[in-house]
Amino acid sequence: MLNAYCPKSLRPSRDSVWEPVLHKWVETPLCKAAHLYPWSQLHSMDLIFGSEGPRDIFSPKNGLILHTKIEWALDHGVIAIVPDVDLDPKNPDFPLEDQEEREERLRNWENGNVKDYKVIVVDKDHERAKELQNLGGDFITLNDLHGRKLEFLNGFRPRARYIWWQFYSSITKASWKMKALGQEDRDLMQKEILKATRFWGSPGPYVTEGILSSFAKTIGHSVESLHDSMAGKGDTEADDAALAALTAQATEGDYKLIKLLETSNPDGEDFEYSEGEEEEEDELHYKGDSDYDGDGDGDLN
């Protein structure tokens, strides 16, 4: 993992690693080797990605080195990682005018040998997204990372399909947490989620129609609503393995919160939960998922 993203010849010291979101060297204890597809769902990996999938589970292709606070935000659906492609219409009032041009940009990205990515903030109203963070530089809050390009030291990148999977996991968690919001805030967040799916919302090398249908099913949308122009048919049968793995990954980390939402807020009224409860749950969240030396501590050494 370290040799792939932080070659020894480039590291200023043994105690620092390159953080691609912050674009700087960070002390090793402040970073985490984060799985994109979780090892806890290894049993479904071959059904989703084919026979070669399980071989990647502990590979650098299935991971990123991230600041612990950024990794937490990714893991809890506050942020997501998407292709570094400009998909905003030139004229928001007439988005169809340059739709073909934007789709061409995305196809060029898919066909590129070295793929670049950026961070988007999905849940901008999340308490953690707005509070002060000690990330260094000009980044005061996680919201300041919106649109931030990931910068790598070399041409090595995680496999796009695992970035894609982590995106869907993040969006699923964010979607389920919409139950905790009032109607107005829920509508705003839903708009952000649908906007985010433009980057990965079409069947292609990473997204089959079956898996896209699985994702749509977990968040309660139709496939057409995820991507009007390229999503495919909404009656496509869901991929059961993908649906099970996606749901399990989302619920494993946020089980307590989701159960609270289901039992305490059936009508979508304003709902608050204790930050302390979430922190307690987080201590158990994905223990070992980011561990690349097999000892369960998630370290980078």
Residue frames relative to the residue before (quaternion, step in Angstrom):
aa qw qx qy qz dx dy dz
M 1.0000 0.0000 0.0000 0.0000 0.00 0.00 0.00
L 0.7022 0.4458 -0.2677 0.4864 3.56 0.79 -1.02
N 0.6697 0.5064 -0.3110 0.4454 3.57 0.89 -0.89
A 0.6424 0.5312 -0.3280 0.4444 3.59 1.08 -0.67
Y 0.8021 0.2967 -0.1369 0.4998 3.58 0.78 -1.03
C 0.7869 0.1773 -0.0823 0.5853 3.60 1.16 -0.59
P 0.1604 -0.8182 0.5444 0.0915 3.62 0.33 1.17
K 0.5941 -0.6098 0.3926 0.3479 3.56 -0.99 0.85
S 0.6347 0.5609 -0.3326 0.4146 3.56 1.03 -0.75
L 0.7228 0.4275 -0.2367 0.4887 3.59 1.20 -0.46
R 0.5811 0.6136 -0.3758 0.3802 3.58 1.17 -0.43
P 0.4165 -0.7240 0.4892 0.2511 3.61 -0.75 0.99
S 0.7888 -0.0512 0.0348 0.6115 3.59 1.20 -0.51
R 0.6218 -0.5471 0.4045 0.3878 3.56 -1.27 0.29
D 0.6899 0.5079 -0.2650 0.4426 3.55 1.20 -0.50
S 0.7132 0.3989 -0.2632 0.5128 3.59 1.20 0.26
V 0.1188 -0.7684 0.6259 0.0606 3.55 -1.23 0.61
W 0.5090 -0.6390 0.4818 0.3170 3.55 -1.22 0.50
E 0.1732 -0.7749 0.6027 0.0795 3.56 -0.85 1.05
P 0.3472 -0.8082 0.4349 0.1928 3.62 -0.30 1.23
V 0.6384 0.5114 -0.3435 0.4614 3.61 1.11 -0.47
L 0.7326 0.4101 -0.2233 0.4952 3.57 0.96 -0.86
H 0.3156 -0.7792 0.4829 0.2452 3.59 1.29 -0.31
K 0.6928 0.4286 -0.2993 0.4968 3.58 0.90 0.80
W 0.5591 -0.5657 0.4821 0.3673 3.52 -1.39 0.25
V 0.0890 -0.7977 0.5964 -0.0090 3.54 -0.89 1.04
E 0.5780 -0.5807 0.4367 0.3714 3.57 -1.08 0.66
T 0.5950 -0.6381 0.3682 0.3212 3.55 -0.87 1.04
P 0.6709 0.5045 -0.3381 0.4256 3.68 0.82 -0.79
L 0.6550 0.5178 -0.3141 0.4519 3.61 1.21 -0.38
C 0.7023 0.4311 -0.2556 0.5055 3.58 1.28 -0.06
K 0.2004 -0.7699 0.5990 0.0913 3.50 -1.32 0.39
A 0.3765 -0.6800 0.5768 0.2514 3.55 -1.11 0.71
A 0.1185 -0.8561 0.5030 0.0095 3.54 -0.14 1.33
H 0.3831 -0.6830 0.5755 0.2357 3.55 -0.94 0.94
L 0.3348 -0.7053 0.5847 0.2202 3.56 -1.15 0.65
Y 0.7257 0.1629 -0.1255 0.6566 3.56 0.97 -0.88
P 0.4160 -0.7676 0.4284 0.2329 3.64 -0.59 1.10
W 0.5154 -0.6458 0.4646 0.3186 3.55 -1.01 0.82
S 0.5784 0.6055 -0.3761 0.3968 3.61 1.16 -0.52
Q 0.7248 0.3670 -0.2298 0.5360 3.60 1.25 -0.37
L 0.1910 0.8247 -0.5075 0.1606 3.57 1.20 0.59
H 0.6378 0.5709 -0.3333 0.3952 3.58 0.99 -0.81
S 0.7080 0.4257 -0.2633 0.4982 3.62 1.20 -0.40
M 0.4772 0.7336 -0.4120 0.2539 3.56 1.24 -0.32
D 0.6777 0.4873 -0.3084 0.4562 3.59 0.92 -0.83
L 0.6333 0.5347 -0.3342 0.4486 3.60 1.09 -0.63
I 0.7059 0.4488 -0.2522 0.4865 3.56 1.13 -0.68
F 0.8262 0.2431 -0.0823 0.5015 3.57 0.83 -1.05
G 0.5978 -0.5558 0.3811 0.4342 3.61 1.21 -0.10
S 0.7479 -0.4545 0.2655 0.4046 3.53 -1.32 0.25
E 0.6635 0.5100 -0.3209 0.4435 3.59 1.09 -0.56
G 0.4628 0.7235 -0.4243 0.2868 3.59 1.21 -0.33
P 0.6985 0.4858 -0.3059 0.4272 3.63 0.66 -1.01
R 0.6009 0.5726 -0.3697 0.4176 3.60 1.10 -0.52
D 0.6773 0.5042 -0.2857 0.4532 3.57 1.19 -0.47
I 0.4367 0.7586 -0.4395 0.2018 3.58 1.21 -0.36
F 0.7795 0.2443 -0.1497 0.5571 3.63 0.98 -0.75
S 0.4430 0.6934 -0.4488 0.3487 3.55 1.25 0.38
P 0.5871 -0.5582 0.4434 0.3835 3.61 -1.18 0.49
K 0.5594 0.6064 -0.3893 0.4096 3.59 1.20 -0.40
N 0.7205 0.3821 -0.2212 0.5348 3.56 1.26 -0.42
G 0.7385 0.3969 -0.2390 0.4898 3.58 1.08 0.52
L 0.1419 -0.7411 0.6460 0.1153 3.50 -1.41 0.19
I 0.3496 -0.6841 0.5894 0.2499 3.55 -1.18 0.56
L 0.0557 0.8218 -0.5565 0.1088 3.56 -0.50 1.22
H 0.5827 -0.5239 0.4815 0.3926 3.53 -1.26 0.48
T 0.5882 -0.6238 0.3734 0.3541 3.59 -0.91 0.86
K 0.6626 0.4990 -0.3191 0.4583 3.61 1.01 -0.70
I 0.6412 0.4953 -0.3212 0.4903 3.57 1.11 -0.64
E 0.6277 0.5292 -0.3281 0.4671 3.57 1.03 -0.79
W 0.6293 0.5281 -0.3316 0.4637 3.59 1.00 -0.80
A 0.6696 0.5043 -0.3009 0.4549 3.57 0.89 -0.93
L 0.6393 0.5102 -0.3181 0.4795 3.59 1.05 -0.75
D 0.6920 0.5024 -0.2693 0.4429 3.54 0.93 -0.95
H 0.7507 0.3835 -0.2019 0.4987 3.59 1.14 -0.58
G 0.5913 -0.6355 0.3557 0.3464 3.59 1.18 0.39
V 0.4250 0.6870 -0.4831 0.3376 3.59 1.18 0.41
I 0.7796 0.1072 -0.0508 0.6150 3.56 1.07 -0.81
A 0.1353 -0.7560 0.6303 0.1137 3.55 -1.33 0.17
I 0.3391 -0.7082 0.5787 0.2202 3.56 -1.30 0.33
V 0.0159 -0.8084 0.5854 -0.0602 3.56 -0.81 1.06
P 0.6684 -0.4650 0.3709 0.4466 3.61 -1.23 0.19
D 0.4149 -0.6909 0.5330 0.2579 3.55 -1.05 0.78
V 0.3384 0.7089 -0.5206 0.3345 3.52 0.38 1.35
D 0.3847 -0.7104 0.5400 0.2359 3.57 -0.98 0.85
L 0.0017 0.8261 -0.5613 0.0501 3.57 -0.42 1.25
D 0.4555 0.6690 -0.4678 0.3553 3.58 1.21 0.23
P 0.4607 -0.6834 0.4840 0.2940 3.61 -0.84 0.90
K 0.5687 -0.5991 0.4392 0.3532 3.55 -1.10 0.69
N 0.7743 0.1430 -0.0677 0.6127 3.54 1.06 -0.82
P 0.3427 -0.7796 0.4831 0.2034 3.62 -0.23 1.22
D 0.6364 0.5407 -0.3338 0.4372 3.59 1.14 -0.53
F 0.7720 0.1899 -0.1074 0.5970 3.57 1.25 -0.46
P 0.0513 -0.8691 0.4916 0.0190 3.60 0.58 1.15
L 0.6188 0.5692 -0.3535 0.4100 3.60 1.14 -0.46
E 0.5091 0.6821 -0.4145 0.3223 3.59 1.19 -0.42
D 0.8127 0.1654 -0.0795 0.5531 3.60 0.91 -0.85
Q 0.2491 0.8037 -0.5071 0.1863 3.58 1.18 0.50
E 0.6561 0.5158 -0.3187 0.4494 3.58 0.90 -0.89
E 0.6389 0.5299 -0.3209 0.4561 3.57 1.01 -0.81
R 0.6708 0.4956 -0.2948 0.4663 3.58 0.96 -0.87
E 0.6458 0.5070 -0.3181 0.4740 3.57 1.02 -0.76
E 0.6150 0.5407 -0.3392 0.4630 3.57 1.11 -0.66
R 0.6154 0.5407 -0.3430 0.4597 3.59 1.03 -0.73
L 0.6680 0.4988 -0.2982 0.4649 3.54 0.96 -0.87
R 0.6400 0.5094 -0.3276 0.4728 3.60 1.01 -0.74
N 0.6311 0.5239 -0.3346 0.4640 3.59 1.01 -0.76
W 0.6276 0.5239 -0.3330 0.4698 3.56 1.03 -0.75
E 0.6603 0.5193 -0.3064 0.4478 3.59 0.90 -0.92
N 0.7224 0.4405 -0.2418 0.4751 3.58 1.04 -0.76
G 0.5233 0.6597 -0.4053 0.3560 3.59 1.24 -0.19
N 0.5188 -0.6483 0.4641 0.3084 3.57 -1.13 0.67
V 0.7631 0.1989 -0.1121 0.6046 3.58 1.04 -0.80
K 0.1676 -0.8230 0.5404 0.0508 3.55 -0.54 1.19
D 0.2142 -0.7739 0.5861 0.1083 3.55 -0.95 0.93
Y 0.2002 -0.7923 0.5735 0.0575 3.52 -1.18 0.72
K 0.1336 -0.7662 0.6186 0.1117 3.53 -1.34 0.21
V 0.4823 -0.6458 0.5149 0.2919 3.54 -1.32 0.37
I 0.0421 -0.7469 0.6597 0.0721 3.55 -1.14 0.66
V 0.3443 -0.7085 0.5740 0.2238 3.57 -1.11 0.68
V 0.2561 -0.8017 0.5288 0.1099 3.55 -0.51 1.23
D 0.7835 0.2239 -0.0978 0.5714 3.56 0.90 -0.98
K 0.1154 -0.8557 0.5030 0.0385 3.57 0.35 1.28
D 0.6933 0.4612 -0.2772 0.4794 3.59 1.19 -0.41
H 0.3965 0.7075 -0.4906 0.3187 3.58 1.24 0.11
E 0.5919 -0.6075 0.3944 0.3536 3.57 -0.98 0.85
R 0.6755 0.4935 -0.2956 0.4613 3.58 0.95 -0.85
A 0.6290 0.5525 -0.3427 0.4263 3.58 1.08 -0.64
K 0.7442 0.4186 -0.2134 0.4748 3.56 1.11 -0.68
E 0.6264 0.5678 -0.3531 0.4006 3.59 1.12 -0.47
L 0.6297 -0.5500 0.3952 0.3805 3.56 -1.23 0.52
Q 0.1055 -0.7859 0.6085 0.0311 3.55 -1.01 0.90
N 0.3579 -0.7153 0.5572 0.2229 3.54 -1.14 0.61
L 0.1790 0.8147 -0.5229 0.1758 3.55 0.48 1.24
G 0.4721 -0.6803 0.4372 0.3510 3.57 1.23 -0.31
G 0.7667 0.3525 -0.2612 0.4687 3.55 -1.28 0.31
D 0.7691 -0.3494 0.2762 0.4584 3.54 -1.14 -0.75
F 0.5558 0.6337 -0.3821 0.3788 3.58 1.25 0.01
I 0.1492 -0.8137 0.5606 0.0370 3.53 -0.36 1.30
T 0.7901 0.0816 -0.0190 0.6072 3.56 1.03 -0.84
L 0.6498 -0.4919 0.3929 0.4260 3.57 -1.28 0.17
N 0.5807 0.5891 -0.3742 0.4191 3.59 1.09 -0.59
D 0.6041 0.5775 -0.3519 0.4216 3.58 1.15 -0.56
L 0.6160 0.5669 -0.3402 0.4283 3.59 1.24 -0.31
H 0.4410 0.7153 -0.4598 0.2871 3.62 1.21 -0.21
G 0.8198 0.1831 -0.1736 0.5141 3.57 -0.76 1.11
R 0.4586 0.7003 -0.4376 0.3283 3.58 1.28 0.03
K 0.3498 -0.7441 0.5356 0.1925 3.57 -0.75 1.07
L 0.4109 -0.6734 0.5528 0.2685 3.56 -1.08 0.75
E 0.1438 -0.7937 0.5888 0.0518 3.55 -0.88 0.97
F 0.1413 -0.8067 0.5726 0.0361 3.55 -0.71 1.13
L 0.5495 -0.6371 0.4392 0.3150 3.56 -1.25 0.45
N 0.7935 0.1181 -0.0403 0.5956 3.57 1.20 -0.48
G 0.7063 -0.4785 0.3247 0.4084 3.56 -1.26 -0.28
F 0.4872 0.6642 -0.4465 0.3494 3.60 1.22 -0.01
R 0.0034 0.7909 -0.6104 0.0441 3.55 -0.97 0.94
P 0.5364 -0.5563 0.4950 0.3973 3.58 -1.22 0.32
R 0.5795 -0.5672 0.4345 0.3921 3.57 -1.15 0.48
A 0.5608 -0.6514 0.4003 0.3178 3.53 -0.90 0.99
R 0.6482 0.5439 -0.3418 0.4089 3.59 0.97 -0.72
Y 0.6608 0.4796 -0.3219 0.4792 3.60 1.13 -0.48
I 0.5688 0.5294 -0.3737 0.5066 3.57 1.19 -0.47
W 0.6296 0.5407 -0.3159 0.4599 3.54 1.00 -0.89
W 0.6676 0.5012 -0.3096 0.4552 3.59 0.88 -0.91
Q 0.6592 0.5011 -0.3174 0.4622 3.58 0.91 -0.86
F 0.5909 0.5612 -0.3584 0.4555 3.57 1.10 -0.67
Y 0.6917 0.4722 -0.2866 0.4652 3.58 0.80 -0.99
S 0.6187 0.5356 -0.3429 0.4613 3.57 1.07 -0.70
S 0.6592 0.5080 -0.3037 0.4639 3.58 0.92 -0.92
I 0.6792 0.4919 -0.2906 0.4608 3.56 0.90 -0.93
T 0.6150 0.5466 -0.3453 0.4514 3.58 1.06 -0.73
K 0.6663 0.4956 -0.3042 0.4668 3.57 0.90 -0.92
A 0.6507 0.5101 -0.3163 0.4651 3.56 0.94 -0.88
S 0.6534 0.5260 -0.3146 0.4443 3.59 0.97 -0.84
W 0.6699 0.4954 -0.3087 0.4588 3.56 0.91 -0.86
K 0.6611 0.5094 -0.3127 0.4536 3.57 1.04 -0.70
M 0.4764 0.6597 -0.4500 0.3679 3.59 1.23 -0.14
K 0.5363 0.6308 -0.4022 0.3906 3.59 1.20 -0.43
A 0.6583 0.5254 -0.3056 0.4441 3.57 1.18 -0.55
L 0.6542 0.5521 -0.2976 0.4226 3.58 1.24 -0.27
G 0.5294 -0.5700 0.5134 0.3622 3.50 -1.32 0.30
Q 0.7254 -0.4742 0.2729 0.4177 3.56 -1.23 0.39
E 0.6746 0.5061 -0.3117 0.4377 3.60 0.85 -0.93
D 0.6849 0.4659 -0.2839 0.4830 3.58 0.89 -0.93
R 0.6276 0.5391 -0.3369 0.4494 3.56 1.06 -0.72
D 0.6406 0.5212 -0.3213 0.4634 3.58 1.00 -0.78
L 0.6530 0.5113 -0.3130 0.4629 3.58 0.99 -0.83
M 0.6744 0.4854 -0.2972 0.4704 3.57 0.94 -0.87
Q 0.6181 0.5401 -0.3405 0.4586 3.57 1.02 -0.75
K 0.6288 0.5348 -0.3258 0.4610 3.56 1.03 -0.78
E 0.6544 0.5062 -0.3073 0.4702 3.59 0.98 -0.85
I 0.6500 0.5228 -0.3172 0.4511 3.58 0.99 -0.83
L 0.6748 0.4795 -0.2979 0.4753 3.58 0.87 -0.90
K 0.6185 0.5357 -0.3360 0.4664 3.57 1.09 -0.69
A 0.6630 0.5233 -0.3037 0.4409 3.57 0.98 -0.86
T 0.6552 0.5485 -0.3256 0.4047 3.60 1.00 -0.75
R 0.4508 0.6817 -0.4652 0.3403 3.61 1.20 -0.11
F 0.6536 0.5519 -0.3181 0.4087 3.57 1.05 -0.73
W 0.8132 0.1845 -0.0729 0.5472 3.58 1.06 -0.71
G 0.5085 0.7406 -0.3581 0.2543 3.59 1.24 -0.06
S 0.6542 0.5034 -0.3388 0.4515 3.59 1.12 0.28
P 0.5445 -0.5963 0.4638 0.3644 3.59 -1.03 0.67
G 0.2504 0.7605 -0.5606 0.2114 3.56 -0.89 0.87
P 0.8221 -0.2422 0.1540 0.4917 3.59 -1.13 -0.56
Y 0.7548 0.3403 -0.2076 0.5209 3.62 1.13 -0.47
V 0.7846 0.3121 -0.1217 0.5218 3.56 1.10 -0.71
T 0.1474 -0.7631 0.6233 0.0858 3.58 -0.44 1.16
E 0.6323 -0.5354 0.3832 0.4082 3.56 -1.18 0.41
G 0.6270 0.5504 -0.3426 0.4318 3.58 1.07 -0.70
I 0.6856 0.4616 -0.2856 0.4850 3.57 0.94 -0.88
L 0.6090 0.5358 -0.3540 0.4656 3.58 1.05 -0.69
S 0.6402 0.5127 -0.3184 0.4753 3.57 1.03 -0.77
S 0.6095 0.5489 -0.3470 0.4548 3.58 1.09 -0.71
F 0.6552 0.5076 -0.3006 0.4719 3.54 0.96 -0.91
A 0.6504 0.5161 -0.3182 0.4577 3.56 0.90 -0.92
K 0.6503 0.5315 -0.3166 0.4409 3.56 1.00 -0.82
T 0.6704 0.5121 -0.3137 0.4359 3.60 0.94 -0.83
I 0.7686 0.3454 -0.2043 0.4982 3.61 1.02 -0.64
G 0.5357 -0.6875 0.3798 0.3100 3.57 1.26 0.19
H 0.5544 0.5664 -0.4220 0.4402 3.59 1.05 0.74
S 0.4832 -0.5923 0.5324 0.3637 3.52 -1.32 0.16
V 0.6174 -0.5408 0.4062 0.4017 3.55 -1.19 0.44
E 0.6282 0.5528 -0.3435 0.4264 3.58 0.99 -0.81
S 0.6601 0.5163 -0.3210 0.4412 3.59 0.99 -0.74
L 0.6068 0.5561 -0.3655 0.4346 3.59 1.17 -0.44
H 0.8000 -0.0887 0.0837 0.5875 3.56 0.98 -0.76
D 0.3132 -0.8199 0.4457 0.1761 3.53 0.11 1.32
S 0.7680 0.4200 -0.2173 0.4318 3.58 0.84 -0.90
M 0.8355 0.2126 -0.0740 0.5012 3.59 1.01 -0.70
A 0.4661 0.7360 -0.4245 0.2467 3.61 1.20 -0.11
G 0.4803 -0.6578 0.4649 0.3471 3.61 1.05 -0.49
K 0.7230 -0.4473 0.3085 0.4267 3.55 -1.27 -0.19
G 0.4776 -0.7087 0.4542 0.2516 3.52 -0.95 0.92
D 0.6784 0.4900 -0.3122 0.4497 3.60 1.14 -0.35
T 0.3265 0.7448 -0.5158 0.2694 3.60 1.21 0.36
E 0.4787 -0.6776 0.4744 0.2944 3.57 -0.92 0.89
A 0.4844 -0.6827 0.4685 0.2824 3.57 -0.91 0.93
D 0.4527 -0.6424 0.5499 0.2828 3.54 -1.23 0.63
D 0.3734 -0.7792 0.4528 0.2199 3.59 -0.29 1.25
A 0.6468 0.5222 -0.3330 0.4451 3.60 0.96 -0.79
A 0.6655 0.4936 -0.3018 0.4716 3.56 0.95 -0.88
L 0.6413 0.5305 -0.3228 0.4506 3.56 0.98 -0.86
A 0.6751 0.4940 -0.2976 0.4601 3.58 0.90 -0.89
A 0.6840 0.4875 -0.2914 0.4578 3.57 0.90 -0.92
L 0.6529 0.5175 -0.3139 0.4554 3.55 0.97 -0.88
T 0.6702 0.4895 -0.2960 0.4730 3.56 0.92 -0.89
A 0.6583 0.5116 -0.3140 0.4543 3.57 0.94 -0.87
Q 0.6537 0.5081 -0.3210 0.4598 3.57 0.94 -0.83
A 0.6716 0.4957 -0.3038 0.4593 3.56 0.93 -0.84
T 0.7315 0.4389 -0.2540 0.4559 3.57 0.87 -0.89
E 0.5649 0.6279 -0.4019 0.3536 3.61 1.04 -0.58
G 0.7492 0.3926 -0.2222 0.4849 3.55 0.95 -0.83
D 0.7997 0.2888 -0.1197 0.5126 3.58 1.06 -0.65
Y 0.2037 0.8336 -0.4978 0.1257 3.57 1.19 0.49
K 0.6735 0.5027 -0.3099 0.4446 3.58 0.82 -0.96
L 0.6745 0.4991 -0.3023 0.4523 3.57 0.87 -0.94
I 0.6732 0.5048 -0.3061 0.4453 3.57 0.87 -0.94
K 0.6471 0.5029 -0.3271 0.4704 3.60 0.97 -0.78
L 0.6187 0.5308 -0.3438 0.4661 3.58 1.05 -0.69
L 0.6561 0.5148 -0.3120 0.4551 3.55 0.97 -0.88
E 0.6751 0.5105 -0.3026 0.4383 3.56 0.93 -0.91
T 0.7595 0.3998 -0.2094 0.4686 3.58 0.95 -0.86
S 0.7649 0.4010 -0.1978 0.4636 3.57 1.07 -0.71
N 0.8050 0.2457 -0.1053 0.5297 3.57 1.15 -0.42
P 0.0631 0.8563 -0.5115 0.0335 3.62 0.78 0.92
D 0.7354 0.4185 -0.2334 0.4792 3.58 1.13 -0.54
G 0.5442 -0.6542 0.3908 0.3508 3.60 1.24 0.23
E 0.3544 0.7312 -0.5142 0.2743 3.59 1.11 0.54
D 0.6857 -0.4632 0.3461 0.4420 3.56 -1.27 0.32
F 0.0213 -0.8066 0.5868 -0.0673 3.54 -0.89 0.98
E 0.1031 -0.7881 0.6044 0.0533 3.56 -0.97 0.82
Y 0.1028 -0.7787 0.6145 0.0741 3.55 -1.12 0.65
S 0.5792 -0.6083 0.4239 0.3389 3.52 -1.21 0.54
E 0.4623 -0.6725 0.5025 0.2856 3.56 -0.85 0.95
G 0.6082 0.5718 -0.3488 0.4259 3.56 1.12 -0.67
E 0.6316 0.5285 -0.3341 0.4584 3.57 1.04 -0.75
E 0.6600 0.5012 -0.3144 0.4630 3.56 0.95 -0.85
E 0.6346 0.5302 -0.3330 0.4531 3.58 1.02 -0.79
E 0.6421 0.5290 -0.3274 0.4480 3.56 0.97 -0.89
E 0.6552 0.5000 -0.3041 0.4777 3.57 0.98 -0.86
D 0.6493 0.5522 -0.3228 0.4113 3.56 1.00 -0.83
E 0.5741 0.5972 -0.3843 0.4075 3.58 1.14 -0.54
L 0.7215 0.4062 -0.2313 0.5108 3.57 1.17 -0.60
H 0.5098 0.7102 -0.3875 0.2924 3.54 1.29 -0.38
Y 0.8643 -0.0707 0.0180 0.4977 3.54 -0.80 1.10
K 0.1394 0.7982 -0.5727 0.1240 3.58 0.91 0.81
G 0.8149 0.1990 -0.1812 0.5133 3.54 -0.62 1.17
D 0.5013 0.6732 -0.4367 0.3237 3.62 1.14 -0.29
S 0.7508 0.3647 -0.2111 0.5087 3.57 1.04 -0.70
D 0.4792 0.6854 -0.4239 0.3476 3.57 1.24 0.26
Y 0.1440 -0.8267 0.5413 0.0533 3.57 -0.58 1.13
D 0.6814 0.4338 -0.3306 0.4881 3.61 1.18 0.11
G 0.5793 -0.6745 0.3287 0.3184 3.55 1.30 0.34
D 0.6116 0.5808 -0.3667 0.3927 3.62 1.18 0.07
G 0.5647 -0.6729 0.3512 0.3240 3.57 1.27 0.24
D 0.6126 0.5857 -0.3644 0.3858 3.61 1.18 0.11
G 0.4331 -0.7425 0.4322 0.2727 3.59 1.26 -0.03
D 0.4199 0.7284 -0.4697 0.2692 3.60 1.17 0.32
L 0.4965 -0.6730 0.4804 0.2641 3.54 -1.34 0.23
N 0.5890 0.6112 -0.3566 0.3903 3.60 1.22 0.07
